[in-house]
Amino acid sequence: MAIALYMDVHVPQSITEQLRRRGVDVLTSFEDGTTKLSDDRLLVRVTELKRVLFTQDIRFRVLAETWKIEGKSFSGLIFGHQLGGTIGQFVKDLELIVKASESDEWVNAVEYIPFK
């Protein structure tokens, strides 16, 4: 079964829209009403929903890596630096991840995209 994504507030809407056109299950922070949550509370929320978080916020990536070191469980994080790739690259890589992996593979995982 494909994984479900959760888009942080920093992710451009165009990425979400293109993923949905490709049949990817995506929930945004805006839709979930969590735009004002702190990063740690949002990571808990995403884990409760059993979704993998996509963010372009480097502080969020650092938080997830810290949680991993400390042994705190979370449902997974994908980080794509805003200047690291194009919208098309992010969409392509996220679609590949979603369709080629399972939720249990993402527990406490931090991945960087775009793939080179």
C-alpha positions, 0 to 999 in steps of 0.5 A: 500500500502506498504511503500518505503524505502530509505537507508542511505549511512551507510547501508550495501548493503547486506540489500538492496539486500535482501530486493529487493529479497523480493519485497521491494521498496528500493532506496539508497543514492548512487543510488540517488546521495546524498552521500555528502548531509548533514543529514538535507538536506537528510531528506528533500530529503527523505521526498520529495520522500515520502520514509521512511529512514533507517539509522544506523547513530546515529546522524541521529536518533538524528536529526530526534528526534529533528525535531519531537520535533521542529515540522518539518515534515519528512516522517519517520526514522527507526534506527538500531544500527550497533551493535544492530542486524544481517543483517538478523534481520534488513532485517526481521524487515524492511520487516515486517514494509514495508508490514504492515504499510502505509506511512501516519503512518510514518510521523514524526515517529522514530522507532528502530529496531531490534524488540526484 
